[in-house]
């Protein structure tokens, strides 16, 4: 394979120095003369989703060796949004990870890259880095965990704390029974097994053309993932040979395809801000209006929890045909000429795709809903827009008006819910939790999990300038912009104010007289920053509203490749 290596541009003395250091890593003349392939893994011993990636990365490296390259592995571990740590670090971790990958790749002059991400904010971080570096690249997403059973029913790991623990405390489960549920609840080896943010982003990576076909629906413990990893290691050498870079794959048409897939699968609201961030690395702008436009012409067809009503999980989607099956159904709506990491256009990849279960992947003629699963709302409460996953909203809450109950953190809202202090019909407001205000825009997932566990998702709404987990369901409006910390109207809502959420007409409004609205805005003063030092303090100063197309804490431009 005749490929011009990047280090050939170095001066003689620098090349000698570089090769000397690589000899110190155990490389010899043969490996030094091969293309150098960076293999970045999100493996670590800190969460169950990534615990298997050390084995997957070995298969990638074997594929690279077999195809004539020299793989060089480095790791930046994923973090898990379900582990109840300081959750406001998750979105900043995305941008930190992208910057770290950029730094290691640039200082090592890799000829090409293989990315192995898993989990919510990690997959977009790797895609952002791929777009930013713009050298030949391929992604292998790490799959999802399979499910254990209790008394014949599958255990969703996200239900153990929110539902089964509450049942134990209420006396509906014995200590022994709850111990069994807790013991079986999280099998590990992959992301949560629902259409949350992690699997949404895996689906979008595939829809964008950055993974091999079928990757998104393969379980983490399945040998298919290891075989696909070996194939990806081989394929990166073909991409390098032909000079196929991410900028030729991640085109405006590819992003349109990904948006349609996002709408069709009822994916996570986080998919919106992540797609915008990936596009921004290529100086592409995806405005909220584009999401609404494509949502109106893309039916919701994928019945996978938390969207839909069939109670299906990712394994059911895999059996039904996976994301390639979803895209096969969407074929009339997609740009089939977009290039992918297979080296072929999308239409070639879909030739053998099909649907094996129409209860999981519906047809265009019999969709779950005629329009997509996400929509932006506007109104006097969200002048810059707000986002709702309408596919997860109960029918009775599609149009809802109720009194505001104000909180400035999720923990207080959860206590009020547990202590039955939230009357039915309430609109819970959790504010000052946006990118600047929190800082970090944490996921407000636990309130909605507990709301669902109590069976109140069709009686209480939630609105916020924060964001949600893709696993959440209910009438939950997030990403409200401008955020409260920047003086957005959410900051002036008072307890008892009537708030209107009208999904049918894409509106969210504070129902008070205009004169009162203006007086409250004029009287508002900014709160004292919550964090004054460390990484989050830097993030708070540089972050923009979630409704801004270039929202992330730093723009880094790689030097000429």
Secondary structure, DSSP 8 states (H G I E B T S, - for coil): -----GGGGS-HHHHHHHHHHHHTTT--HHHHTSEEEEEEE---SSSTTSTTHHHHHHHHHHHHHHTTEEEEEEE-----TTS-S-GGGHHHHHHHHHHHHHHHHHHHT-SEEEEE--SHHHHHHHHHHHHHH-SSEEE----B----EETTEE--TTHIIIIIHHHHHTTSS-HHHHHHHHHHS---SSB-SSSSHHHHHHHHHHHTT-B-TTGGGS-TTSHHHHHHHHHHHHHHHHHHHHT--HHHHS-HHHHHHHHHHHHHTT--THHHHHHHHHHHTTT----HHHHHHHHHTS-B-B--TTSSSS---HHHHHHHTHHHHHHHHGGGGS-TT-B-TTSSBHHHHTTT---S-TTTB--STT-SBSS-SEEEEEETTEEEEEEEEGGGS-GGGSEEEEEEEEESSHHHHHHHHHTT-S-TT-EEEE-S-STTTTTS--B-HHHHHHHHHTT-TTT-EEEESSB--TT--SSEEEEEES-GGGT-GGGG--TT-EEEEETTTTEEEE-S-HHHHHHHHHH------S--SSHHHHHHHH---TTSTT-SS--------
